[in-house]
Amino acid sequence: MNQDFNKIFKTPKYTGVTLSLLSMFVLAAMFVVWQKFPKQDPLESEQNISILCDFKLKIPVEKILASFKKEYPCSFMVNFLNAKELTSALQSKSGYNADLLIANKTILRKYAFADSNYGEGIPFAFDKLSNSLPEQQSNEPFVCSIKNDTPHSHLAFALGRYFSAPSRGQFFLAEAGFTGVNGDVWKLRPTVSILVPKTCEKRSKDIAKKFSKLEGVNLDVTGKDELEANATIHLIAQSNAKEYLPDLLIGFKELSPDNKSYFPATENSRQGLVSFSTRYKRTAIRFFNFYNREI
């Protein structure tokens, strides 16, 4: 039986050259597989971001930062200041060393925004009634305002979106009694689809690259003429797949009268229209405002 088996199946013989070629093939295959692994995200490397924050937000902010760090390794240097200390730091501009200011928009507008050192920010909550006297209440929200020249803008904007996300920061803010906002669905790098006139496509893509570099989001810009844009939007709007509508339209004067899928990005302009179905309304509006400043 063993002799018959050996006649049919013979032990293969490998030469040194064969083994060498085989090992090279294995290494090449491993290299190809390795290349297909997702590259490490810039946020997943150690970064240190400095934060100046209103003391009344201390409890929820500490919980939000701890939650963020569990998902994305980074470190924070946070300085919590009461109202008087915060006003003094902003007046003297000593607070302008922080990458991120977390405070009410009223006080930031008076100092940080006026000096053009920080952007308008990402709103994430309104004050709770028990925090201050009625005459001291602000009708404006608390915001995460990012320093214009910070080298950590990707991380700072991601953190701002995290604060306003219903499934992330809003939970801790509600737990602490603050009134929340209708923020974007959380994703580290959201993709916002944008439709522009064909004649504006190149310029729009250039502006989108600047915004992507600033905020660390993906912008998918497509150019179409007005008739084609109307036909495409009308077709999708009549279907059950409204999530495939472009998140933002820029530069189209009018959509067809029966199209009810979009609303104006700003009160004073219909040049920017945001989809009711988008998951990234706030990001789309921020890009539209950025676009208007660049053109």
Secondary structure as the mmCIF struct_conf table of DSSP 4:
data_model
#
loop_
_struct_conf.conf_type_id
_struct_conf.id
_struct_conf.beg_label_comp_id
_struct_conf.beg_label_asym_id
_struct_conf.beg_label_seq_id
_struct_conf.end_label_comp_id
_struct_conf.end_label_asym_id
_struct_conf.end_label_seq_id
HELX_RH_AL_P HELX_RH_AL_P1 ASN A 2 ILE A 8
HELX_RH_AL_P HELX_RH_AL_P2 GLY A 16 LYS A 36
BEND BEND1 PHE A 37 PHE A 37
HELX_LH_PP_P HELX_LH_PP_P1 PRO A 38 ASP A 41
HELX_RH_3T_P HELX_RH_3T_P1 PRO A 42 GLU A 44
BEND BEND2 SER A 45 SER A 45
STRN STRN1 ASN A 48 ASP A 54
HELX_RH_3T_P HELX_RH_3T_P2 PHE A 55 LEU A 57
HELX_RH_AL_P HELX_RH_AL_P3 LYS A 58 GLU A 71
BEND BEND3 TYR A 72 TYR A 72
STRN STRN2 SER A 75 LEU A 81
HELX_RH_AL_P HELX_RH_AL_P4 ALA A 83 GLN A 91
TURN_TY1_P TURN_TY1_P1 SER A 92 LYS A 93
HELX_RH_3T_P HELX_RH_3T_P3 SER A 94 ASN A 97
BEND BEND4 ASP A 99 ASP A 99
STRN STRN3 LEU A 100 ASN A 104
HELX_RH_AL_P HELX_RH_AL_P5 LYS A 105 LEU A 108
HELX_RH_PI_P HELX_RH_PI_P1 ARG A 109 PHE A 113
TURN_TY1_P TURN_TY1_P2 ALA A 114 SER A 116
BEND BEND5 ASN A 117 ASN A 117
STRN STRN4 TYR A 118 TYR A 118
STRN STRN5 ILE A 122 PHE A 126
HELX_RH_3T_P HELX_RH_3T_P4 LEU A 129 ASN A 131
BEND BEND6 SER A 132 SER A 132
HELX_RH_3T_P HELX_RH_3T_P5 PRO A 134 GLN A 136
BEND BEND7 ASN A 139 GLU A 140
HELX_LH_PP_P HELX_LH_PP_P2 PRO A 141 PRO A 141
STRN STRN6 PHE A 142 ILE A 146
STRN STRN7 LYS A 147 LYS A 147
TURN_TY1_P TURN_TY1_P3 ASN A 148 ASP A 149
TURN_TY1_P TURN_TY1_P4 PRO A 151 HIS A 152
HELX_RH_AL_P HELX_RH_AL_P6 SER A 153 SER A 164
TURN_TY1_P TURN_TY1_P5 PRO A 166 ARG A 168
HELX_RH_AL_P HELX_RH_AL_P7 GLY A 169 GLU A 175
TURN_TY1_P TURN_TY1_P6 ALA A 176 GLY A 177
STRN STRN8 THR A 179 GLY A 180
HELX_LH_PP_P HELX_LH_PP_P3 ASP A 184 TRP A 186
BEND BEND8 LEU A 188 ARG A 189
STRN STRN9 THR A 191 PRO A 197
HELX_RH_3T_P HELX_RH_3T_P6 LYS A 198 CYS A 200
HELX_RH_AL_P HELX_RH_AL_P8 GLU A 201 GLU A 215
STRN STRN10 ASN A 218 LYS A 224
HELX_RH_AL_P HELX_RH_AL_P9 GLU A 226 ALA A 237
TURN_TY1_P TURN_TY1_P7 GLN A 238 GLN A 238
BEND BEND9 SER A 239 ASN A 240
HELX_RH_3T_P HELX_RH_3T_P7 LYS A 242 TYR A 244
BEND BEND10 LEU A 245 LEU A 245
BEND BEND11 ASP A 247 ASP A 247
STRN STRN11 LEU A 248 ILE A 250
BEND BEND12 GLY A 251 GLY A 251
BEND BEND13 LYS A 253 LYS A 253
TURN_TY1_P TURN_TY1_P8 PRO A 257 ASP A 258
BEND BEND14 SER A 261 SER A 261
STRN STRN12 TYR A 262 THR A 266
TURN_TY1_P TURN_TY1_P9 GLU A 267 ASN A 268
STRN STRN13 SER A 269 SER A 275
TURN_TY1_P TURN_TY1_P10 PHE A 276 SER A 277
BEND BEND15 ARG A 279 ARG A 279
HELX_RH_AL_P HELX_RH_AL_P10 LYS A 281 GLU A 294
#
